[in-house]
Amino acid sequence: MFSLISVNTENTRQLTEQLDQQLKRRPADLVIVTGNNDSMAALATLAEPTHYSRNWIGCSSCLGAASSFGVDDANSKRLTLLAIQDPQGSYGVASELQNPEIIQQQAAETVLRAIQQAGRNGELPALIWCMQAPGLEEQIITGIQQVVGDQVPILGGSAADNDVSGSWNQFDGQQLGQNLLIIAVLYPTVALSSYFSSGYQPGNFSGIVTAVNGRRIVSINQQNALQVYNQWLQQAGLEPLQPGIVMSDSTFNPIGRQLAAGGIPFSLLSLPVNVAADGSIELLSELQCGDEVSLMHGSKEQLVRRAAHVVRVAANNLHLRHAVQPAAALIVYCAGCMLAVRDQIEEVQQSLTDSLSGIPYLVAFTFGEQGCFADGFNRHGNLMISAVLLGEPQDMQHHG
């Protein structure tokens, strides 16, 4: 029912032959695909992607993907596909070219079209999987929720490239684009579970956001944002940030928004990417005035261990709620975290293989992660890890 397929994108003939071999006789109900920018671009050369599935969703992954087959590198020519064959279930994909002026409305219309494509008008999907160009994720989630409310988990990730130059891409089965929003709706016949988490701890320093401009924090506690953040860093014995690009410098000490579910605290992370000369800090996600934020602390060791932990929690949930074992997994792992542990990424991949005991899984390294927390709300964050586990098909006689 779930198959992981690795194809070589060296040339179109080879790519077509491999897909013919794997999927032409039995097309998939949904294909989720990822690889580095160049490998993803090869999909644009396919003559008839609908031969293999009428529902495709994919985006590029920083330096390539990881999976139960191993880890790609920046020069890898491999694409990895998770194909779902579930004829009794329903799946639909729709896409739209992102327009910042009307993105909320576009997200609402796109999810409606995906539901129509699945033939399940008026029914809520079990899961929404989205992949998009980075930059407008919060409004996309808001737009989707205008249609489905907040009962449906929304997971996925934002396309990444190898060097933050904006050369990422997305593929919807018809076109390859750099600025597409693609939404898949899943009505599977199997149980699902998901988990969304960060591998970071809040430190002792926190404050209230007092002025923002889009994804830029202007002030914390009525003081210049950079001054406050640098005070926190210095009090924690860390180097202060200078104006300029700070993405790799702040990977282990991002800003965390403090939230709670049923009295249990958790953090949604925002990664500082650029500090302006005026001391405002640009993030890869939005904060609002009044948000309580903290200086967060992460370590390589935590990031290496975290992916397997997230998968184990999702597997436990699947077992507790549905009494089934997982049969496939979709994992989103922040590209910033991956770059920070790049020299140990094989260890991360091995820990996933061990935790998922032999089932197929696909990992995309993204520039933004979407997921549903324990409080039931869908959010967009940075430096996050998510896992969706798809359960084994139930024995037919149980329904007798």
C-alpha positions as CSV (number, residue, x, y, z in Angstrom):
1,M,0.0,0.0,0.0
2,F,2.9,2.3,0.7
3,S,6.0,2.1,-1.4
4,L,9.2,4.1,-1.4
5,I,10.7,4.6,-4.8
6,S,14.1,6.0,-5.6
7,V,14.7,7.2,-9.2
8,N,17.7,8.6,-11.0
9,T,17.2,11.9,-12.7
10,E,20.4,11.8,-14.8
11,N,18.3,11.9,-18.0
12,T,14.6,11.9,-18.9
13,R,14.6,8.5,-20.6
14,Q,16.0,6.9,-17.5
15,L,13.6,8.7,-15.2
16,T,10.6,7.8,-17.4
17,E,11.7,4.1,-17.6
18,Q,12.1,3.8,-13.8
19,L,8.7,5.4,-13.2
20,D,7.1,3.2,-15.9
21,Q,8.6,0.2,-14.2
22,Q,7.4,1.1,-10.7
23,L,4.0,2.9,-11.2
24,K,2.6,2.6,-14.7
25,R,0.9,-0.7,-14.2
26,R,-0.5,0.4,-10.9
27,P,-0.7,4.2,-10.6
28,A,-0.5,5.6,-7.0
29,D,-3.5,7.5,-5.5
30,L,-1.0,10.0,-4.1
31,V,2.7,10.6,-4.8
32,I,4.8,12.7,-2.4
33,V,8.2,13.5,-3.9
34,T,11.4,15.4,-2.8
35,G,15.0,15.7,-3.7
36,N,17.5,18.6,-4.3
37,N,16.6,21.5,-6.6
38,D,18.2,19.9,-9.7
39,S,16.6,16.5,-9.2
40,M,13.2,18.1,-8.7
41,A,13.6,20.2,-11.8
42,A,13.9,16.9,-13.8
43,L,10.2,16.3,-13.1
44,A,9.4,19.1,-15.6
45,T,10.7,16.9,-18.4
46,L,8.2,14.1,-17.8
47,A,5.7,13.8,-20.7
48,E,2.8,12.3,-18.7
49,P,3.1,12.5,-14.9
50,T,-0.6,11.5,-14.6
51,H,0.4,8.0,-15.9
52,Y,1.9,7.5,-12.5
53,S,-0.6,9.3,-10.3
54,R,-3.2,12.0,-10.8
55,N,-2.1,13.5,-7.4
56,W,1.4,14.7,-7.0
57,I,2.8,17.0,-4.3
58,G,6.5,17.8,-3.9
59,C,9.1,20.4,-3.1
60,S,12.8,20.7,-3.1
61,S,14.8,19.8,0.0
62,C,18.0,21.5,1.1
63,L,21.0,19.5,-0.2
64,G,18.6,16.6,-1.1
65,A,16.3,14.3,0.9
66,A,16.8,11.5,3.3
67,S,14.8,8.3,3.5
68,S,15.0,4.6,4.4
69,F,17.4,4.4,1.4
70,G,20.0,6.8,2.9
71,V,20.9,10.5,2.7
72,D,21.3,12.5,-0.5
73,D,24.0,15.1,-1.0
74,A,24.0,18.4,-2.9
75,N,25.1,16.7,-6.1
76,S,22.8,13.7,-5.8
77,K,20.8,12.9,-8.9
78,R,18.1,11.0,-6.9
79,L,14.5,11.7,-6.4
80,T,12.6,9.9,-3.6
81,L,8.9,9.2,-3.9
82,L,6.5,7.9,-1.3
83,A,3.6,6.4,-3.3
84,I,0.3,5.7,-1.6
85,Q,-1.9,3.0,-3.2
86,D,-5.3,3.1,-1.4
87,P,-8.1,2.7,-3.9
88,Q,-10.8,2.6,-1.2
89,G,-9.5,5.9,0.2
90,S,-9.7,9.3,-1.5
91,Y,-6.9,11.8,-2.2
92,G,-6.9,15.2,-3.9
93,V,-4.3,17.8,-4.8
94,A,-4.7,21.4,-6.0
95,S,-2.2,24.2,-6.4
96,E,-2.0,27.9,-7.0
97,L,0.6,30.5,-7.9
98,Q,1.1,32.4,-4.6
99,N,0.1,36.1,-4.6
100,P,0.9,37.8,-1.2
101,E,-2.0,40.2,-1.7
102,I,-4.7,37.5,-1.6
103,I,-2.9,34.4,-0.3
104,Q,-5.4,33.7,2.5
105,Q,-8.2,33.5,-0.1
106,Q,-6.0,31.5,-2.4
107,A,-5.3,28.9,0.3
108,A,-9.1,28.6,1.1
109,E,-9.9,28.1,-2.6
110,T,-7.0,25.7,-3.2
111,V,-8.0,23.4,-0.3
112,L,-11.6,23.4,-1.6
113,R,-10.4,22.4,-5.0
114,A,-8.3,19.6,-3.5
115,I,-11.4,18.3,-1.6
116,Q,-13.4,18.4,-4.9
117,Q,-10.6,16.6,-6.6
118,A,-10.8,13.9,-4.0
119,G,-14.6,13.7,-4.6
120,R,-15.4,14.3,-0.9
121,N,-17.3,17.6,-1.0
122,G,-18.5,18.6,2.5
123,E,-16.3,16.0,4.3
124,L,-13.3,16.9,6.4
125,P,-10.0,15.2,5.4
126,A,-8.1,13.2,8.0
127,L,-4.9,15.2,7.2
128,I,-3.9,18.1,5.0
129,W,-0.3,18.0,3.6
130,C,1.0,21.3,2.1
131,M,4.2,22.3,0.4
132,Q,4.8,25.8,-0.7
133,A,7.4,28.5,-1.4
134,P,8.6,30.1,1.9
135,G,7.2,33.4,3.2
136,L,3.4,33.3,3.6
137,E,2.9,30.2,5.7
138,E,0.8,31.7,8.5
139,Q,-1.7,33.2,6.1
140,I,-1.9,29.9,4.2
141,I,-2.8,28.1,7.4
142,T,-5.4,30.7,8.3
143,G,-6.9,30.4,4.8
144,I,-7.1,26.6,4.9
145,Q,-8.7,26.8,8.4
146,Q,-11.4,29.2,7.0
147,V,-12.6,26.1,5.1
148,V,-11.9,23.1,7.4
149,G,-11.9,24.8,10.9
150,D,-9.2,23.8,13.3
151,Q,-10.1,20.1,13.6
152,V,-7.9,18.9,10.8
153,P,-4.1,18.6,11.3
154,I,-2.1,20.6,8.7
155,L,1.4,19.4,8.2
156,G,4.1,19.9,5.6
157,G,7.1,22.1,4.8
158,S,8.3,25.0,2.8
159,A,10.6,24.4,-0.2
160,A,14.3,24.8,0.4
161,D,17.3,25.2,-1.8
162,N,21.0,24.7,-1.0
163,D,22.1,28.3,-0.3
164,V,19.0,30.5,0.5
165,S,19.2,32.0,-3.0
166,G,15.5,31.4,-3.7
167,S,16.1,28.7,-6.3
168,W,13.8,26.2,-4.5
169,N,11.0,24.6,-6.5
170,Q,7.6,22.8,-6.1
171,F,5.9,20.3,-8.3
172,D,2.1,19.6,-8.5
173,G,2.0,16.9,-11.2
174,Q,1.4,19.4,-14.0
175,Q,4.0,22.1,-13.5
176,L,7.3,22.9,-11.7
177,G,7.3,26.4,-10.1
178,Q,9.3,28.4,-7.7
179,N,6.3,30.1,-6.1
180,L,3.5,27.5,-5.9
181,L,1.2,26.6,-3.0
182,I,0.3,22.9,-3.3
183,I,-2.2,21.3,-1.0
184,A,-3.0,17.6,-0.7
185,V,-6.0,16.3,1.2
186,L,-6.0,12.7,2.5
187,Y,-9.0,10.5,3.3
188,P,-7.1,7.3,3.8
189,T,-8.5,3.9,4.8
190,V,-5.8,3.6,7.4
191,A,-5.3,5.3,10.7
192,L,-2.9,8.3,10.9
193,S,-1.0,10.0,13.7
194,S,1.3,13.0,13.7
195,Y,3.6,14.9,16.1
196,F,5.2,18.3,15.8
197,S,8.1,19.4,18.1
198,S,11.3,21.2,18.6
199,G,14.5,19.8,20.2
200,Y,15.2,23.0,22.1
201,Q,14.9,24.2,25.8
202,P,13.8,27.7,26.9
203,G,16.5,29.5,28.8
204,N,16.0,31.9,31.8
205,F,15.6,35.1,29.7
206,S,12.2,36.1,28.3
207,G,10.2,39.2,27.3
208,I,7.1,40.5,25.6
209,V,7.1,41.4,21.9
210,T,6.1,45.1,21.8
211,A,6.5,46.1,18.1
212,V,6.6,44.0,14.9
213,N,6.6,44.8,11.2
214,G,5.6,41.6,9.2
215,R,8.2,39.0,10.1
216,R,10.5,41.6,11.7
217,I,10.6,42.1,15.5
218,V,11.3,45.8,16.2
219,S,11.1,45.8,20.0
220,I,10.9,43.5,23.0
221,N,9.9,45.0,26.4
222,Q,9.7,48.4,24.6
223,Q,13.4,48.2,23.9
224,N,15.3,47.7,20.6
225,A,15.0,44.0,19.7
226,L,18.7,43.4,18.9
227,Q,19.8,45.0,22.2
228,V,17.4,42.8,24.2
229,Y,18.4,39.6,22.3
230,N,22.1,40.4,22.6
231,Q,21.7,41.1,26.4
232,W,20.2,37.6,26.7
233,L,23.0,36.0,24.6
234,Q,25.7,37.7,26.7
235,Q,24.0,36.8,30.0
236,A,24.0,33.2,28.8
237,G,27.7,33.5,28.0
238,L,27.2,33.6,24.2
239,E,28.5,36.0,21.5
240,P,26.2,38.9,20.6
241,L,24.9,39.2,17.0
242,Q,26.1,41.9,14.6
243,P,23.9,43.4,11.8
244,G,23.8,41.2,8.7
245,I,22.9,37.6,7.9
246,V,22.7,35.6,11.2
247,M,20.9,32.4,10.2
248,S,23.7,30.0,11.0
249,D,24.9,32.0,14.0
250,S,21.4,31.8,15.7
251,T,20.5,28.1,14.9
252,F,21.3,26.9,18.4
253,N,19.8,30.0,20.1
254,P,16.6,31.0,18.3
255,I,13.6,32.9,19.7
256,G,10.9,30.8,21.1
257,R,7.2,31.7,21.6
258,Q,6.0,30.2,24.8
259,L,2.7,28.3,24.7
260,A,0.9,25.7,26.8
261,A,-1.6,22.9,26.3
262,G,-3.4,21.5,29.3
263,G,-0.8,23.1,31.6
264,I,2.1,21.6,29.7
265,P,4.4,24.3,28.2
266,F,5.9,24.0,24.7
267,S,7.7,26.3,22.4
268,L,7.2,27.4,18.8
269,L,10.5,28.5,17.3
270,S,11.4,31.5,15.1
271,L,14.9,31.6,13.5
272,P,16.6,35.0,13.2
273,V,17.9,35.3,9.6
274,N,18.9,38.9,9.3
275,V,19.6,41.8,11.6
276,A,19.0,45.3,10.2
277,A,21.2,48.3,10.9
278,D,18.3,49.7,13.1
279,G,18.4,46.6,15.3
280,S,15.2,45.0,14.1
281,I,15.5,41.2,13.7
282,E,14.0,39.5,10.6
283,L,12.7,36.0,11.3
284,L,11.4,33.1,9.1
285,S,8.1,33.1,10.9
286,E,5.7,35.7,12.3
287,L,5.4,36.9,15.9
288,Q,2.6,39.2,17.2
289,C,2.7,42.0,19.7
290,G,2.0,40.6,23.2
291,D,3.7,37.2,22.4
292,E,5.9,36.0,25.3
293,V,9.3,35.0,23.8
294,S,12.4,33.4,25.3
295,L,16.0,32.8,24.2
296,M,16.1,29.1,23.4
297,H,19.0,26.7,23.7
298,G,19.7,23.7,21.4
299,S,22.7,21.4,20.9
300,K,23.9,19.1,18.2
301,E,23.3,16.2,20.4
302,Q,19.6,17.1,21.0
303,L,19.1,17.7,17.3
304,V,20.6,14.4,16.3
305,R,18.4,12.5,18.8
306,R,15.2,14.5,18.3
307,A,14.0,13.1,15.0
308,A,13.8,9.6,16.4
309,H,12.0,10.9,19.5
310,V,9.4,12.6,17.4
311,V,8.8,9.4,15.4
312,R,8.5,7.3,18.5
313,V,5.9,9.7,20.1
314,A,3.8,9.6,16.8
315,A,4.1,5.7,16.8
316,N,3.0,5.5,20.4
317,N,0.0,7.7,19.6
318,L,-0.9,5.6,16.7
319,H,-0.7,2.5,18.9
320,L,-2.7,4.0,21.8
321,R,-5.5,5.5,19.7
322,H,-5.9,3.0,17.0
323,A,-4.0,-0.2,18.1
324,V,-2.1,-0.4,14.8
325,Q,1.6,-0.4,13.9
326,P,3.0,2.2,11.4
327,A,3.4,1.2,7.8
328,A,5.0,4.4,6.4
329,A,6.2,7.7,7.6
330,L,6.5,11.3,6.3
331,I,9.0,13.4,8.1
332,V,9.9,17.1,7.9
333,Y,13.2,18.2,9.4
334,C,14.2,21.8,9.4
335,A,17.1,22.5,6.9
336,G,18.7,24.8,9.5
337,C,18.9,21.9,12.0
338,M,20.1,19.6,9.3
339,L,22.9,22.0,8.3
340,A,23.9,22.3,12.0
341,V,24.3,18.5,12.3
342,R,25.4,17.8,8.7
343,D,28.4,15.8,9.8
344,Q,26.1,13.5,11.8
345,I,23.2,13.4,9.4
346,E,23.8,9.7,8.7
347,E,23.4,9.1,12.4
348,V,20.0,10.9,12.3
349,Q,19.0,8.7,9.3
350,Q,20.1,5.5,11.1
351,S,18.2,6.5,14.3
352,L,15.0,6.9,12.2
353,T,15.6,3.5,10.5
354,D,16.0,1.9,13.9
355,S,13.0,3.6,15.4
356,L,10.8,2.8,12.4
357,S,12.0,-0.8,12.2
358,G,12.1,-1.3,8.5
359,I,9.1,0.6,7.2
360,P,9.5,3.1,4.3
361,Y,10.0,6.7,5.3
362,L,10.7,10.0,3.5
363,V,12.4,13.1,5.0
364,A,12.4,16.6,3.5
365,F,14.8,19.3,4.8
366,T,12.7,22.5,4.7
367,F,12.8,26.2,5.2
368,G,9.8,26.2,7.5
369,E,7.7,23.5,9.1
370,Q,3.9,23.3,9.6
371,G,2.3,21.1,12.2
372,C,-0.3,20.6,14.8
373,F,0.6,20.9,18.5
374,A,-0.8,19.1,21.6
375,D,-3.3,22.0,22.0
376,G,-4.8,21.1,18.6
377,F,-3.8,24.2,16.8
378,N,-1.9,24.2,13.5
379,R,1.1,26.5,13.3
380,H,4.1,27.4,11.3
381,G,7.5,27.4,12.9
382,N,11.3,27.1,12.3
383,L,13.8,24.6,13.5
384,M,10.9,22.2,14.0
385,I,10.5,18.5,13.2
386,S,7.3,16.8,12.3
387,A,6.2,13.2,11.6
388,V,3.1,11.7,10.1
389,L,2.7,8.0,10.6
390,L,0.4,6.0,8.3
391,G,-0.9,2.9,9.9
392,E,-1.0,-0.7,8.6
393,P,-4.2,-1.6,6.8
394,Q,-6.7,-3.2,9.2
395,D,-7.5,-6.8,8.6
396,M,-10.7,-6.9,6.6
397,Q,-12.4,-9.4,8.9
398,H,-12.4,-6.9,11.7
399,H,-15.1,-5.0,9.8
400,G,-17.2,-8.2,9.1
